[in-house]
Amino acid sequence: MKATVILFKESGKYYTEEEWEVPVVVHDFSPERGRYIREAIGPWDMIHSPDFRRIDDGKVLVVTQEPWGYPHLI
């Protein structure tokens, strides 16, 4: 499954729109559980996509789409 993301430059200017692979699993950590593996559950998990990148340390917008009903700014 792919998700549409919009990349912005550090200045906040629009750069490009891309399709990134949605990660199937995410390696996570919590003080209570330690290291564990879970399914991707929200647009914030796109930071774990194999396609993840930033333009000059700018923001990444995961737009509203399936399987999520709301956007997220990374």
N, C-alpha and C positions, 0 to 999 in steps of 0.2 A: 504494500500500500504506500502511496506517495502523498505528501502534504505540500501545499503551496505556502511559500514563505516570501517575504519581501525584505530585502537587505537595504540598510541605510548606511551612509557614510557617518563617521564620527561627528561631523557637523550637523547631522540630522537630515541631510538631503537624500532623497530617493536615489538608489543606485540600480537595483535590478530585482526582478521576480524570478524565483526558481522553484523547482519541484524537488523535494528531498524525501528520501526513504524514511518512513516512520519506524523507529526502533521497535523490535519485537519484545526484547527484554532490556531492562535497565539495571545496572549494577549500582546499588545504593548503600547508604550507611545511616544508621541512627544510633544514638548512645544506648538505647534500650536493647536493640537487636544486634548491633554490630553490623558487619557487612552482610548483605543479602541481595538476592536477585528477585526482581518483580517485573510484572508486565508494565508496559508504558500505559499510563492512565490519563494523561492530560497533555495539552500543547506545550507545557513547560519541559516535557521529556524530550522534545526535539533537540535539546542541547546534546543529547546522546546519539543523535543520528550520525551515521557514517559520513553523511554529506555536510555536516555542520561546518560553517565557516563564518567569519565576520569580515567586513570591509573596514580597514583602518580602525578596528575595535568599536565599530558602530553597532547599532541595535539591529535585532532581527525580529520581524513581526510575523507570527504564525497566525494567518487569517482564519476567520470563522469558516469551518468546513466540517465534514464528517471525518473522523468520529467524534469531534468536539463541537459544541454549539456556541463557542465563544472564542475570541481572539486572545493572544498572549504575546507580550513584548519581552523578549529575552535581551 
